Amino acid sequence: VLHDAERSTASVTVGDNGPGIAPEDRAHIFERFYRGESTRPMAGSGIGLAVVAQLVRAHGGNVELIDTPIGTTIAATFPSP
């Protein structure tokens, strides 16, 4: 967790070194039940990132996908109290 006193924000960044998210799926990753073509054979419902986005936004924050060469990184930024 990083705190930026100048902007009065705190942020959390989570990443992995998996296969990443295909460019054509990136615009949809925060939609409920969305599953990219490459993930359909895998277990899961496609609701995880949608829940994350809803919780972050409910607390006045913003969530985004960070473009990385390997894996996936998601950043959540919250206003400081």
N, C-alpha and C positions, 0 to 999 in steps of 0.2 A: 504494500500500500504506500503510495507516494502522496504527500501533501504539498500543495502549491499555495503558500500563504499569499502570494501576490494576486492570484486569481480566486482565492478562497475555494479551492476544489481539492478533492482527494480522488485518487484513481487506483484501480486494481487491474492488473494485466495478467492474463492466463494464456499460456501457449503450450503447444505440443510439437512433436517432430514427426507426426504422422503424414499421411499422403496429401494433406491439404484439402482445400475446397476448390472445385473446378470453377473457372471464371464464369461460366454460364449459370452457376448456382449461387454465386455470391450475393446477388440482389435479393435472394429469397431466404437466406439462412435464418432470419428471425421470424419467419412465418410459421404458424402452427402447422404441424404435421407435414411440413415440406421435407422431402428426402430427395437428395440429388441422385441422378442416375447411378453413379458409382457406389452409393451407399444402400441402395434398395435391397441387395442380397443380404445385408448385414442385419443383425438384431437391432431393435429400437423403434421408437414411434415417431421420431422427428419433432418432438416437443421440447427438448432440453433448452436450446437456445431461445426459443420463443418465451419460455418461462423466465429465463434470465433477463431477457429484454423487458418483459412486462414488470418484473420486480425492480429493475434498475430505474425504469421510467416512473414507476409509482413513487419512488423516492426522489424524484426531480432530477434524475441523472440521465446520462446518455451512454449508449453502448454501440460499439463499432467493431468491424472486422479490420484488422491491421494487415496490410499486404506484406507477406514474408516470403522469402525464396523457398523455404521448407516448412511444412506443417501449417498450423493455424494459430493465430493469436487474436484473442478477443480482449478489448479494453473497455472498462466501465469507468465513467467519471461521474462523481457526485459533488453537489454543492456542499461546502463545509457548513456546519451549523453555526 
